[in-house]
Amino acid sequence: FFDSQAHLHTHIYLHPISKPLMADWQPIKASKLSSLPTFRLQKVQENIQKEGTESTKPLIRHQTGHEDSNDILKPDTTLVEKAKELAKDPTLSGYTHSCGMPVPRKAVASAYSLPDCELTDNDVILFQGNDMAINHVMRAFCNENENFLVPSPCDGHWVDSAPGYDFVAKTYKLLPDNDWKVDLKDLESKIDDKTKFIVVANPSGPTGRVYSKEHLLEIIAIADKHKIPLVADETYYNFTFEGNEFIPLASLAGEIPVVQISGGTKQYQVPGWRISWVIFYDRKGYLKNFVAGF
């Protein structure tokens, strides 16, 4: 370094080696996050294949987006041709904004705006699949040892990934004998001063239940009472059989902030493309600091 007289001084510091050297390589210890279970159904299926089976029946895969589903999931030819066209455009091959390209974000904002909540591209962030979106939402809301509430059953990624960040995923009951509605008493009993958000899955992936307006309002009332934001897992947005109506949670929430997780790939029968998004319905600006942290 140089002192005030511009003289060069050189110092060599010798530090003792605190970690003994190993003669040979050893298996590297995985981090807590790497050791957690993921894609449990996929692992079960892989184990069945390894063990072999005498059954002549075809094996039905339960994980989403597997290539074996191509005979059933046939994407619209217009969608495929448009994807090919865009892939050949050299202007789209470079780095883009970390939240996603402006054009698709504006398209999502336009499609999912509500009469009382007009969205812009700044309210939309694009992700490579729902798992990535879930991870970002957890990390944006929670600090160590804080918790969030998820339905049981639910998308397993919520529960499996939380411990790796030292978050706590607390499950609330669904009622199988009552059309898989939320057990409202159980939900409210799980709320404490460290609860950062409540996940509402509708339509529910595990159960297929589509909640009525009345039931969604009951859930919203609990969130409003305790001033806890809602995370709407609406991966199966508008997936209903005839006679059932899907109602977006944000359309009923008023000033309660709602973070929606959804995507286009399931809706357009291309789940393997893994295109998801997070939308912020924040009429009063309560999530201003939260959005800046994404």
N, C-alpha and C positions, 0 to 999 in steps of 0.2 A: 504494500500500500504506500501512498505518498503522504508524508507529514506536511506541516505548514511551511516547511522550508523546501518542499518539493524534492526531498531525498527519498529514494526508493529503498524500502525495507522488505526483506523477505523472511518469512517465518515458516518453519515446517513443524507441524504438530503431529506427534505420533500418539495414536490412541490404541490402547490395548484392545485386542479382539475379544469381545464379550461372548460371541457365539463360537463354540468349537467347530473346527472344520470337519466335514464328513469325508470319509474315504471314498464312499460310493454314493451315487444318487439314491434317494429314497422317495417313496410316494409323497406327493405334495398334499398337504392338508387343505381341504376345501374350506371356503368361508361358510358362515352360517347360512347365507342366502343360497349358495350353490348346493348345500346339503338338503334343502327343503324339497318335499315332494312336489312334482308338477305333472300335469297331464296323467292323472292316475288311471283313467279308463284306458288310455293308450298303452300304458305299461301292463295293465291286466291283459289286454289283447295280445301284446307281444309275448307275454309269458305263455299264453295258451298256444300260440304258434310254435314256441320252442318245445313245449311239452308234447305237442302232437295230439291228435284226437282221432278216434275211430268213426266219428259221426260223418255222415255223408251230406249233412246239411251245410249250406254256405255260412261262413262266419259273418255276422253282422257287426260292422264297426260302429262304435258309438261316439268316437271323437268327430268333430265337425270338419268339413272341408276335405275329406279324404278322396284320393283319386278314384277309388272304387265307386264313388257316387256319380261319376260322369254320365252313366247311362240314364240317370234320373235328373240330375241338375244340368239342364241344357241352357246355357246363356243365350240371350237374344243375339242374333247374328249382327244386328246393327251395333250393339255394344262391342262385340269382338272386332268388327271392322274399324270402328272408331279408335279402339285401343291400338290396333296395328298402325293406323294413320298417325296417331300421336307419337308412337314409338319411333317413327321415322323422322320426326321433326327435330332437327339438330338444336333448335333453340330451347328445347325442353330437357336436354341432357346434362345441363350444368347444375351447380348447386343452386338451391332456392332458399326461401325463407324457412327458418327452423320450424315454424308453425304450419308449413305447407304452402303450396303455390296459391297466389291470390285468386286466380280464376275459379278453381274448384271450391275454395272456401266461400267465395261470393255466391256460388251456385247453391251450396248447402245452406247458407244463410237465407237466401231467397226462398228455398223450398220449405224451410222449417220455421220461418217467421210466423208469429201469431198476431192476431188483430191488435192486441194491446202490448205487443213486444216485438218490434221490428228489429231484426238482427242485421249485423254487418259482418264482413269478413273477420273483423277483430274479435268477434264472439265465437269463432270457430277455430279449432286446432285439429289438424289431420294426424292420424297415427297409423302405424303398420299393425293392424289387428287390435282387438279389444284388450288383450292382455297388457299391451304397452300402455293403452289408455288408462286402464285400471291402476297400473303402477304409478303413473303420473298423478292421477287424482289422489291416491293415498298419500303420496309424498308431498303434494301441495297442501293438503289439509292437516296432516298429522305430524307431531313431533314424537320423540321416543316415549313409549308407555302411554300414549294417548290411544283412544279407541274409536271405532265406528261400528255401526250396526248393520248386519246383513241377514237376509232371510235364510232359514234352513228348511228345505234345501235351497242351494243357490249355485251360481257359477263358482266352481272350486278355487279359481284363481284368487278370489278375494281372501279366502281363508288360508290358502297355502302360502301366499307371498307375504302377507303381513308380518309374520314373525321375523323374516329376514331383515326388515327395517326397524325392528323393535316396536311395531305397532300391534294393537290387539284387535282382532276381528271378533266381535261379540255377536252371536247368532240369536235371532228371535224366531219364535215358532210360527209356522204356518199350520192351518187346521185342515188335515186331509178329509175329515168328515164334514167339513163345511166349505166345500168347493175350493180348498186351499187358500182361503182368505187369511189375512194376517191376524194373529192373536194379538189384539190391540193392548190388552193388559200386560202381556208378556213383553211386547215391544216397549211400552212405557217404563216397565220395571227395570229394563236394561240401561236406561239413560242415567248417566252420572255427569260430574263436572269435567270429565275428560273425554266425553263423547263429542266428536267433531262433525259427523254427518251420518245420515241414515240412507241406506241403499234400498230402493224400491224397484223390484224387478217385475216389469209388466210390458208385454206379455211375459209370463214366467217361462224361461227355457226348460227348467227341470220338470215343471208340473203342467204346463200348457194353459194355466189359468189366465184369463183376461179379466181385470178388475173393473167393476162398475164405477160410475161417477160417484155414487154414494160412498162406496168403500174407499176410494181414493181421497175423498174429502175427509173421511175419518182419520186417515193416516196424516194428511196435511195438517189437521187440527192439532195433532200431537206435536208435530214439528214446530208449528207456530207457538204453541204453549211453552215449549222449552227453548225456542229460538235456535233451532238446529237446522242447518241447510239440508236439502234433499239431493241425493244423487239418483237419477232415474236411469236404471239399466234398461234401456229400450232397444236392445239389440234386434229384437223381433218386432220392431215398429210396424204397426198396421198388419201384422200377421194374425188374421182371424178367420174362423169359419163363418159361414152365413148365419146370421142371427146374433152375432157378437159384435160389439162396437169397441174399437180401441180408442182410448182417450189419452192424449199425451199429458203426463203429470204436470208439466209446466203450464198448460192451458188453464189449470184450476188453481194454481198456487198463489196467484196474486203477487204480493211483494216478497214472498218467501223465495230466496234464491234457489234455483234448481240447476244442477249440472247434469246434462244429458249425455250418456254414452250410447252411441249407436253406430251405424255404418251402412254402406251401400252394398257390400258384397253379398250378404245374405238376402237382402231384398231383391237383388238382381241375379241371384242364383250363381254367384261366383265366389263362394266363401274362401277358396284358396288364394284369391287375390289379396286378401287381408287388408282391406281399406276401411278404416274406422275413423270416427271423429268424436270430439268432445265439444258440446255447445253450452254456452253460459247464458242462461235466462236470468238476468239480473236487473230487474226494472228499477231498483233503488240504488244500485251501485255498491251493494254490500260486499261484493266479491272483487272490488277494484284491486286490492292488494294481492288477492289470491291469483287473479289472472296475470298480473305482472310477474309472478313467480314461475309461470309455466315456461 
